[in-house]
């Protein structure tokens, strides 16, 4: 049973460390709406902090020992806040229970009739966003937590009044094992986060445990075309709703047709046409994402028209093949892809769009991932007409393995390496030509290159 559940009661007093974060600020809103007294702290002001204050939630700027007082019933922290944080140390000293945010979200799910948790190595943000579009079209007024920005919401979250919650569910550090889905989705499974997991089998075991959290009267949705997923859930021996690209699946796409970045297809459900879908995001991977979103929507009672119109209105999530503008006749797009599997899906999707050249500007994410998947990165990045490599984005890591993007550049044909963004922008300004597709790719801050390139004038001192 979730340890945090006993604290979800009117009048309970909680402090959220990092309350202005993308997942913590909606958590504060939801808990406050449930009758708890919530306050928190963050290292800086911002839009989320301002919004919370307007809702009557007290936010302190700065993390200080004195922010933690004895009358608190609990403290919640983000994954980025560790035991050496002064507020966490103070809570421990006072004997106040400290919870991770995923534990809190997991407890909150228990109060919803429908809890849709969307997991997978790739496609989580897009599929969560698509599902949100469908449920909004169905007027289900969902609460939503997405790992990226969705233009429909002008944010990455939404606090609704309906009986459904939609959560992007990440496997890193087994965080999704704190969730209790009534509808659990597994999009795909690949080797990733090998700084935490031992190997692919360890990752599959984690996903199997996540799937086991779906109750017998719930719905487990899996990608029939993904061998790793099917192997992972096989030990459960339970009924599942499958999606895929052939009629072997319960829900599949028939007569897929492409026109530029658009895809059209019929959604077949148990042998009959459920609805016709027009997607305005490219690639076969997005067809699969749409099928998963459709399956989740069907599981909570959405009608065919809501699926049709919800997906038709979806134009992508932030940093998922996001159009940034033009420079010298070249189209500039940005994408969050940071795993070779995601690079493959993105390059597959753009291969048929008719561009003269594809220029990839890639910033690897974490030293451990770059080292573990080095050969796979070379294989995918070598597909571009030209590859420009920025230095590895460290994120949470130190470079203890002695690796650099320069090592990738040596192995990739037509590749260049630069240790700063200013030189990358200067190079792009020199080589960009009409008919080019320029893709800035990575989970770090490489998007700044595209924004600087399409801005006039370019201020290299800000890079």
N, C-alpha and C positions, 0 to 999 in steps of 0.2 A: 504493500500500500504506500502511496505517496506520503512522505513525511510532512510536506507542506500543507496538505489538505486540512489538517486540524486548525490551521491559522486563518483559513478563509471563513471568517465570521464577522458580523457587524461589530465595529468598535475595536477590532484588533489593530495594533499600531505597528507599522512597518517603515523601515528606512531602506531606500534603494540606492546603492552605490553605483554611480554612472547612470543616473536616472534620465539623462538626456539622450541616451543611445537609441539606435533605431529599433531595438527590440525591448528596451527597458521603458521608454516613454509610453508606448501603448500598454505595457504591463501595468504601469502606474495608473493609467486611466481606467483599465478594467478593474483592478483591485479597488480603486476609489469608488467606482460605480457599484461595486458589490457591498459597499458600506464600511470598508476599512478606512482607517486614518493613515494616509500615506504621505510621506515626505521623502526627500532624497538629496543627493549632492552630485555635482559634476564638476569637471575641471574648468569648464567655460560656459558662458552664456551661448544661446543659439535659438533657432526657431522652435525646436522641441521644448526647450526650457520655458520659453515665452508662452507657448501654448499650455503647458502644464500649470503655469502660474495663473493664467486666465481661468483655469478650471478650479482654482483654489488649492492647488497642491504646492506646498512650500518647497522651494529648491534652493539649497545653499551652494555657493560657488567655492570650490576647493575641498579637498579631502582632509579632514582634521579629526583628531581624536575626540575633541569636545562635541563633535556632531552626533556622537553616539551616547545616548543617555539611558539611564536604568529602566525607564518606563517602557522602552521598546519591547515588543514581543518577538520581533524577528528582523533580520537584515537579509536583503537579497543583493547579490553581486553579479556582474557580468563575468564572462570567462577571462576577460583581460585584467581583472582585478584579482591580485594574489594576496596571500596571507600577510605579506609585508606591508600592505596598504594600512595606513594608520587607523582607518575606520574599521577594517576587518580585525585588526589586532585589538582594538578597543572592545569590539563586540565579543571576541573570544575571552578577553579579560573579565568582562562583566557576565559571562555565561549566557549571552544572548545567542540563540541559534542563528547560523548563517547558512543560506541556501543559494544554490546556483539558479540563474533565471529560468533555465529549462525545467527545474523542479517546480517552480512556481507556475509556469505555463502548463505543465503536465497536470497539476492539481486543478487549475482552472478548467481544463478540458472536461473534467469529470462533471461539471455543471452544465454541459451542453448536450443536447440530444444527439447532434451530429458533430463529430470531431474528425475532420479530414486532414490526414498527415501525409504529405507528399515527400517521398525520399528517393534517393538514387544518386549515383556518382555524378551524373550529368542531367541537366534539364529541370532541376527542381524549381528554380525561380520562374522560368517560363511557364511551366505547367501549373504552378501555384497561381500565377497571374491569369492564365487562361481560365482556370477553375473559378477564380474570383469574378472574371467577366461574365461567365455563365450564370453564377449564382446571383450576381447583381441584376442581370437581365431577367432572372426568375423572381426578382423582388424578395429574396430570402433574407436581406439585410444582415449579411454575415460579418463576424469579426475576423480580421485577416492579419497574418503576420508573414511578410515576404522578405527575402534576403536581398532585395533590390527595390528600385523605385518603379512604381507602376503609374503611368500617366493618368489613368482613370481615377486613381486615388490622390494624385499629386503627392504621394508619399509611398512608403513601403509597408504601411499598415493601415488598418481601419478598425474602429471600435463600433460594432453594430449592436442592434437590439434583438436580432433574430436568435434562433436556437441552433445556429451552425457556426463553427469556428474552422478556419482553414489555416494550416500551419505548414510552412516550409520546414522540413525536418532533416537536419544534417547529422551524418554519422560520425563526424570528427569527435574524438574523445568519447564516443558512445553517447553523445548528448541526446539523441532521439530515443534512447531507451528510458528516458524520463517521461515519455509521452504515452497517452492512452487513447489511441485512435479507435473510432468506430468504423472508419474507412481508412485503410492503410494502403498507400500506393508505393510500389517499387518500380522505378523507371528502368534502371539498369545498374549493373555492378561491375566496376573495374578496380584495378589496383590503384589506390591513391591514399594520401595521408599516411605514407609509410614511415613518417616520423612518430606515429602513434601505433598503427597496426603492424603486426609482424609480417603479414603477407596477405595474398588474396583470400586464402582460406579463413584467416582471422576476420577479414572484412565480411565475408559471406556469413560467418557465424553471428556477427553483429546484426546483419540484416535479418537473419533467421529469427533472432531473439526479438527484434523490432516487430516482425510479422506476427510473432506469437502473442503480442500485446493486443492484437485485434480479436475481440471476443467472438465466440461461435455465431452469435446473431449479427455480427458486423460483416464487413466486406473487405477482403484482401484482394487488391488489384495488382496484377503482375504482367510484365512484358514477356509474352510467350516467345518472342524472337531472340531474347537475350539468354544465352545458355548459362551464364554465371548466376543470373537471377533464379532461373528454374532449378538449378542445382542447389542453390541456397535454401529455397523454401520446400524442397522435396521432403525433408525429414518431418515436416509438420503433418503431412498426410491429410490435409484439409481441403475443403472446397474453395476454389478461387475464381475470380472473374479475370479472364485473360484478355489482353489486347495485342494486336500485331498487324502484320501486313498481308496475312493470308486467311482463308476461311477456316483454318484450323483453330483460330482464336474466337472467343465469344463475341468480341467486338473488333471489327477490322475495317480498313479503308479499301474501298473498291473504286476502280476507274480513276486513279489519281492523274490529274492533268496539271501541267505547269504553264504559267504565262508570266514571264519575268519573275518577280518576287512573289507572285501569287500562286496558291495551290487550290485546286478544286477536287472534291471527292465525295463519295457517298459513305456515310457511316453505317455499316451493317451490324446489326445486333441480333444474335441468335437467328441468323438466316434471313432477316428482313431488313429493309431500309429503315433506319431510325430517323435520319435527317440528311440533308445535303449541306456540306460545309465549304465555305470559301475562306481561306486563310490569307492574310496579307503579310505573312512573314515567310521567308524562303526556306527550302530544304526538307528532305525526307525526315530528318530528326524532329522537325516541328510538326509534321503530320503525326508522328508517333506521340509527341507531347500532347497534341490535341485529342488523340484517341484516349490517352490516359485521363485527361481532364473531363472528357465526355463520359468515361466510365465512372469517375467519381461523382459527376453530376447526376447520372442515372441512379446511382446508389442512394442518393438523398432525395430522389423523387422529381428531378427536373424534367420538364417536357421538351420535346424535340425543337420547338421554336426558340426556347431559351438557349439551347445549345447552338442552334444555327446563328441567331443574332448576337449572342454573346461572343462567339468566336469570330464572327465577321467584323466586330468592332475592335478586335484586338490587333494592335499595330506594333506589338513588342514591348518588352520591359526595358527599363534603363540599363544601358551597357550590354544589351543583347542585340547585336547587329543594329546598333542605333546610328541613324544618319546624323552626322555632325556638320555637314555643309560641303561646299565645293572649294577647290583651289586650282586655278589655272586649268579648268575643264575637267579635273579629276574629282571623282566622288570620294568623300572621306567618311568612313564608318568606324564605329568603335564596338568592340566585343570583349566580354569578360572571360573568354575561353582561356584556361590556364593548365589544361591537361591535354595530352596528345589526342585522346578520344574526342574532346571538344574541338580541338583544332581540325581534326578530320571532318567532323560534321559541318563546321563552318566553311572549310575549303570545298567540301563536296557541294554545299549549297550555293556557293558563289561561282562554281566552275561553269555553270550553264547560263550565267547572266549576260554574257556577250561583251565583257570588258576586254580591251586589248592586252592589258597587263594587270596582274594582281601584285601589289607591293605590300608586303606584310611587315609591320613594325611590331616586334614582339618583345615583351618584357617577362621573362620567366618569373614564377612566383615560388619562392622558398628554395634554399639550397638543396634540401633533402629531396624534394620532388624532382628538381633538375637532374640530380645525380642518379636517382632511382630509375627515371624514365628517359635517360639521356638519348639512347638510340631511337626511341619512339619520337622524341622531339625532332631529331635530325630527319627522320623519314617524312614527317608531316611538313615541317618548315621548308624542306627541299622542294616541295610542290609549287611554291610561289615563284613568280618570275624574278622577284627580287626580295631578299629578306634583310631587314635592318634590325639588329639586336641591341636592346638597351641592357644595362647591367641588371642582374638578378635583384628582384624586390625581396628584401629579407623577411618582411613581416615579423613573425615572432621568433626568428632564428638568428643564430650567429653562424658565420661561415667556418664551421669546424671541419668541413670536408674539402676545403681548398678548391672550389669550383667557381668558374666565371662564365658569363655569356660569351666571352671571347673564345672559350673552348668549343662552343657550338658553332660559332662563325667559321672556325677553321675547317669544320667538317661539312658545311652546307654550301653548295654551289651558289654563286652570285649573292653571297652574304657579306654584310658589313657590320662592324661592331663599333659602338660609340659609348663612352662612359658618362655622357651627359645629354640631356634632352635638347639643349640649344643646338648642338651639332646635328642632331637628328632632324630638327625642324629646318635648319639651313640646307641640309642635303635634300630633303623632300621638296623644298621650294625650288631647288635647282633641277630636279629630275621629273617632277610631276608634269603630266601632259594630258591633253584631252583623251578620253577613253580609258584612263587608268582608274582602277579601284585601289584606294589606299585603306588598309585595315590596321588600326591600332588595336593590339590584342594583349590582354593580360589582366590579372586580378589586382594589380597594384595601381599606380598613378599614371600609367602610360596614356590614359585618355587625355591628359593635358597636352600631349603632342598634337593630337587632332584638333583640339580646341584652339591651340596657339596657331596652328597652320591655317585654319579657316578664319581666324580673327585678323582684322586689319587695323593698324599695323601689328606685326609680331614684335613683342617686347621680350628679347632674349634674356634680359636680366631677371625676369619673373620665372623663368623655367628652372 
